[in-house]
């Protein structure tokens, strides 16, 4: 299982929500958790604190996220 988290996500946060997932899945070595520090909830990159207005702007999922998913699908299972 691959779990990806945006470091700038204010809806599902690294400190609270991801910490719970890590605790719950700690005994599952097949689980990979990756944080993309500059990504928001939509995995769009940005700077500073993410806001709801950021979601209204068109964007693309960060290439690093796409690459990580592709690598995990081919190598990580």
Secondary structure, DSSP 8 states (H G I E B T S, - for coil): -EEEEETT-SSS-IIIIIHHHHHHTTT-TT-EEEEETTB-TTS-B-SSS--GGGGGS-----HHHHHHHHHHHHH--
